[in-house]
Amino acid sequence: MPNSMVRPWTLAVFRAVVTCEAALALGQAVLAGSFLSGHYGALDLHALNATATGLTAVAQIAAAVLLWRPGGGPGWPVLAGVALFGAEAGQIAMGYGRVLAVHVPLGVAIIACTFLMLVWAWRPAAGPNVAVEERA
């Protein structure tokens, strides 16, 4: 009897949102690099993209809740999503405060964690075809 079966639609929603979050996070690094290269208009886009990234993190929490209940997936992505949102809120505050000694390494950590979540979400074992059977 299967004890782990993820509903496909919840996994699809989660994967889509996590993919958007990763793309936006990567965009943040590109926009920061562009600003540092002398394209000063990129700073406004960096700020706008930060808002989009934060809003997508909220959507990721909602998608993780759906993946967990009613989806039947693990609950830890909900906690990871909440932590990511908190880190991004702090990141935005550090950016507007120009506290670059925190802003830059926190940004690297956010991108790394976001991509770890992306890899986890798209690995085959996350899919609905995986059912662990107990044998008596």
C-alpha positions in Angstrom: 0.0 0.0 0.0 1.5 3.4 -1.0 2.3 5.7 1.9 3.6 8.6 -0.2 1.8 9.9 -3.3 1.9 13.5 -4.4 -1.1 14.9 -6.3 0.2 16.0 -9.7 -1.6 19.3 -9.9 -0.1 20.5 -6.6 3.4 19.5 -7.7 2.9 21.3 -11.0 1.9 24.5 -9.2 4.8 24.2 -6.8 7.3 23.6 -9.6 6.0 26.6 -11.6 6.2 29.0 -8.7 9.6 27.8 -7.6 10.9 28.2 -11.2 9.6 31.7 -11.3 11.2 32.5 -7.9 14.6 31.1 -9.2 14.4 33.1 -12.4 13.6 36.3 -10.5 16.4 35.6 -8.0 18.9 35.1 -10.8 17.6 38.3 -12.4 18.5 40.1 -9.1 22.1 39.1 -9.5 22.2 40.2 -13.2 20.6 43.5 -12.4 23.0 44.1 -9.5 26.0 43.3 -11.7 24.6 45.6 -14.4 24.3 48.5 -11.9 27.9 47.8 -10.7 29.0 47.9 -14.3 27.8 51.5 -14.7 24.2 51.0 -15.9 22.6 53.0 -13.2 19.1 52.5 -14.5 19.4 48.9 -13.5 19.1 49.9 -9.8 15.5 50.9 -10.3 14.8 47.6 -12.0 16.7 45.8 -9.2 14.3 47.4 -6.7 11.2 46.5 -8.8 12.4 42.9 -9.3 13.0 42.7 -5.5 9.3 43.4 -5.0 8.3 40.8 -7.6 10.7 38.3 -5.9 9.1 38.9 -2.5 5.6 38.5 -3.8 6.6 35.3 -5.6 8.0 34.0 -2.3 4.5 34.5 -0.8 3.1 32.6 -3.7 5.7 29.9 -3.1 4.5 29.5 0.5 0.9 29.1 -0.7 2.1 26.6 -3.3 4.1 24.7 -0.7 1.0 24.5 1.5 -1.0 23.1 -1.4 1.8 20.6 -2.0 1.6 19.5 1.6 -2.2 19.6 2.2 -4.1 18.5 0.1 -1.2 17.4 -2.1 0.2 14.8 0.2 3.8 16.0 -0.1 6.2 16.9 2.7 5.6 19.9 5.0 9.2 21.2 5.1 8.9 23.3 1.9 6.3 25.5 3.8 8.9 26.2 6.5 11.6 26.8 3.9 9.3 29.2 2.0 8.6 31.2 5.2 12.3 31.4 5.9 13.0 32.5 2.3 10.4 35.2 2.5 11.9 36.4 5.8 15.3 36.5 4.3 14.0 38.4 1.3 12.3 40.9 3.5 15.5 41.4 5.4 17.4 41.6 2.1 15.1 44.4 0.8 15.5 46.3 4.1 19.3 45.9 3.8 19.3 47.1 0.2 17.3 50.2 0.9 19.5 50.9 3.9 22.6 50.4 1.8 24.0 47.9 4.2 25.9 46.1 1.5 28.0 44.1 3.9 24.8 42.1 4.7 22.9 42.7 1.5 25.4 41.0 -0.9 26.2 37.8 1.1 22.5 37.5 2.0 21.6 37.8 -1.7 24.1 35.0 -2.5 22.5 32.8 0.2 19.0 33.5 -1.0 20.0 32.5 -4.6 21.7 29.4 -3.4 18.7 28.3 -1.3 16.3 29.1 -4.0 18.2 27.0 -6.5 18.4 24.1 -4.0 14.6 24.3 -3.8 14.4 24.3 -7.6 16.5 21.2 -7.9 14.5 19.5 -5.2 11.2 20.4 -6.8 12.2 19.1 -10.3 14.0 15.9 -9.2 12.2 12.8 -10.4 11.6 11.6 -6.8 9.4 14.6 -6.2 6.9 13.5 -8.8 3.6 11.7 -8.4 4.9 8.4 -9.8 6.9 7.7 -6.7 5.1 5.5 -4.2 6.9 3.9 -1.4 5.5 0.5 -0.7 5.6 -1.2 2.7 6.2 -4.9 2.6 5.1 -7.0 5.6 
